[in-house]
Amino acid sequence: MPQHILLVEDEESISRPLAFLLEREGYRVSVAGDGAAAVTAFEELAPNLVLLDLMLPLMPGTEVCRTIRQSSQVPIIMLTAKDSEIDIVVGLELGADDYITKPYSTRELLARVRAALRRGASTTPEPEEPEDSHVLDELGIKLDVERHTVLVRGEETAMPLREFELLEILMRHSGRVLTRGQLIDRVWGSNYYGDTKTLDVHIKRIRARIEESPSQPKLISTVRGVGYRFA
């Protein structure tokens, strides 16, 4: 199930494109346009993360943060045009996990969202590693980790390192959906600042190498809004 983000922003010109960006990355997004609505939405929706603007009508973002922290440790990232040291300190002392000033790059924002979700108590847990095996053999795909070789229906197929690592992770968790965030963390590392398009391109290339019909994949399935699954 996609992780749920509550976006608290009163300017629609900011909230609409930001919500679209987050949804494109696979998150479920709810938007609140003022502080009071944010508190109500948080109580009703129990999101996995809050993106919180400081300058809000009815109730300031600092008070929203304080209210949420009275009952929850859900990750909070403050978004604001204020960038003075005192503003940052106040925000963090109120319990915010991170602080991003406007304007911000989308790459940085997405990286910080992923990092905050990993730290949060509601983060989707990392999949447990199955029993280790140097050779994975399933559905005509035989992957030898030590030799770094892949046989596709009996024929050896060259595969670059990133693609090989992705295929290995997917095969080790065959039948299980892995989120985009989990795959990115495993292959590119937790400090990766790019977007998920890189992952999607690599999956497309893997499919071109292992699928009988890459346009109608049967081995690596896309689970819309979540991630990918092998078999």
C-alpha positions in Angstrom: 0.0 0.0 0.0 1.5 3.4 -0.9 2.7 5.5 1.9 0.5 8.5 2.8 1.7 12.0 2.9 -0.3 15.0 4.3 0.7 18.1 2.5 -0.1 21.3 4.5 0.1 24.3 2.2 -2.3 27.2 1.7 -1.0 28.3 -1.7 -2.6 26.2 -4.4 0.0 27.2 -6.9 2.5 25.3 -4.7 0.4 22.5 -3.3 -1.0 21.3 -6.7 2.3 20.7 -8.5 3.9 19.3 -5.3 1.1 16.9 -4.8 1.4 15.8 -8.4 5.1 15.3 -8.0 4.7 13.1 -4.9 1.9 11.1 -6.5 4.0 10.5 -9.5 6.7 9.1 -7.2 4.2 6.6 -5.9 2.9 8.3 -2.7 -0.7 8.9 -1.7 -1.2 12.6 -1.0 -3.8 14.5 0.9 -3.8 18.3 1.0 -4.8 20.7 3.8 -5.1 24.4 3.1 -4.9 25.8 6.7 -3.6 24.9 10.1 -6.9 23.9 11.6 -7.7 21.6 8.6 -4.3 20.1 8.9 -4.8 19.0 12.5 -8.2 17.5 11.7 -6.8 15.7 8.6 -3.9 14.3 10.6 -6.3 12.9 13.2 -8.6 11.4 10.6 -6.0 10.1 8.1 -3.0 9.0 10.2 -0.5 9.8 7.4 3.0 8.4 7.3 4.6 11.8 6.9 3.6 15.5 7.1 5.0 18.2 4.8 4.2 21.3 6.7 4.3 25.0 5.6 5.0 27.4 8.5 3.0 30.4 7.2 -0.7 29.2 7.4 -4.1 30.8 8.0 -6.1 30.0 11.1 -3.2 28.2 12.9 0.5 28.7 12.2 2.6 25.7 11.2 4.5 25.8 14.5 1.3 25.2 16.4 0.3 22.4 14.0 3.7 20.8 14.7 3.3 21.2 18.4 -0.2 19.7 18.4 0.8 16.7 16.3 3.8 16.0 18.6 1.5 15.8 21.6 0.2 12.5 20.3 2.5 11.2 17.5 6.1 10.9 16.4 5.2 10.7 12.7 7.9 12.4 10.6 7.4 16.1 9.9 9.3 18.1 7.3 8.7 21.9 7.5 8.5 23.8 4.2 8.9 27.6 4.5 10.4 30.7 2.9 11.9 31.6 6.2 15.6 30.6 6.4 17.0 32.4 9.4 18.8 30.3 11.9 16.3 31.1 14.7 13.4 29.9 12.5 15.2 26.6 11.8 16.0 26.1 15.5 12.5 26.8 16.6 11.1 24.4 14.0 13.4 21.6 15.1 12.9 22.2 18.8 9.1 21.9 18.2 9.7 18.4 17.0 10.2 18.7 13.2 12.4 16.1 11.7 13.7 18.2 8.9 13.5 21.8 7.5 13.5 22.8 3.8 13.5 26.4 2.7 11.7 27.6 -0.5 12.6 27.5 -3.3 13.9 24.0 -3.1 15.0 21.4 -5.7 12.6 18.6 -6.3 15.5 16.1 -6.1 16.4 17.3 -2.6 12.8 17.3 -1.5 12.2 13.7 -2.6 15.5 12.6 -1.1 14.5 14.1 2.3 11.0 12.6 2.1 12.5 9.2 1.5 14.9 9.6 4.4 12.3 10.8 6.8 10.0 7.9 5.9 12.8 5.5 6.5 13.3 7.0 10.0 9.7 7.1 10.9 7.9 4.5 13.0 5.3 4.0 10.2 7.8 3.3 7.5 7.2 0.2 5.4 9.7 -2.3 6.9 12.6 -3.4 4.8 12.0 -7.0 3.5 13.8 -9.7 5.4 16.6 -11.3 3.5 15.7 -14.9 2.5 18.3 -17.7 3.1 21.4 -16.7 1.1 22.1 -18.5 -2.2 24.7 -17.8 -4.7 22.6 -19.2 -7.6 19.0 -18.1 -8.2 17.1 -20.1 -10.7 13.4 -19.4 -11.5 11.2 -19.3 -14.5 14.0 -19.8 -17.0 16.2 -17.1 -15.4 19.4 -18.4 -13.7 21.5 -15.8 -11.9 24.9 -16.7 -10.4 25.9 -14.0 -7.9 29.6 -15.1 -7.5 30.2 -15.4 -11.2 28.1 -12.4 -12.1 26.4 -14.3 -14.9 22.8 -14.5 -16.1 21.3 -17.2 -18.2 18.0 -16.4 -19.9 16.3 -19.6 -21.0 19.7 -21.3 -21.3 21.6 -18.5 -23.1 24.1 -16.2 -21.3 23.1 -12.6 -21.3 25.4 -9.7 -20.5 24.0 -7.4 -17.8 25.5 -4.2 -16.3 26.1 -4.1 -12.5 23.1 -2.0 -11.5 20.7 -4.1 -13.6 22.3 -7.3 -12.2 21.8 -6.0 -8.6 18.2 -5.1 -9.2 17.4 -8.4 -10.8 19.1 -10.2 -7.9 17.0 -8.3 -5.3 13.8 -9.0 -7.2 14.5 -12.7 -7.6 15.5 -13.1 -3.9 12.1 -11.7 -3.0 10.1 -13.5 -5.7 6.4 -13.1 -5.4 6.8 -10.1 -3.1 6.2 -6.4 -4.1 9.2 -4.2 -3.4 8.6 -0.5 -3.3 10.6 1.9 -5.4 12.2 3.3 -2.3 13.3 -0.1 -1.1 14.9 -0.9 -4.5 16.6 2.5 -4.7 18.0 2.2 -1.2 19.4 -1.3 -1.9 21.0 -0.5 -5.2 21.9 3.2 -5.2 22.1 3.7 -1.4 20.2 5.7 1.1 21.9 9.0 0.1 20.7 8.8 -3.5 19.2 12.2 -4.5 17.7 11.3 -7.9 14.1 10.5 -8.8 12.6 7.1 -9.5 12.8 7.5 -13.3 16.3 6.1 -13.1 14.9 3.0 -11.5 12.2 2.7 -14.1 14.7 2.9 -16.9 16.8 0.1 -15.4 13.7 -2.1 -15.0 12.8 -1.4 -18.7 16.3 -2.5 -19.7 16.1 -5.7 -17.6 12.8 -6.5 -19.2 14.4 -6.1 -22.6 17.0 -8.7 -21.7 14.9 -11.3 -19.9 11.3 -11.0 -21.1 10.0 -12.9 -24.2 7.8 -9.9 -24.8 9.2 -6.8 -23.0 6.0 -4.8 -23.9 3.9 -7.4 -22.1 6.2 -8.5 -19.2 5.4 -11.6 -17.3 8.5 -11.9 -15.1 8.7 -8.4 -13.7 5.4 -6.9 -12.9 4.6 -3.2 -12.2 2.4 -2.7 -9.2 1.0 0.7 -9.9 1.8 3.3 -7.3 4.0 1.0 -5.3 6.9 -0.8 -7.1 7.8 -4.0 -8.8 7.5 -7.7 -8.3 9.3 -10.7 -9.8 7.0 -13.5 -11.0 
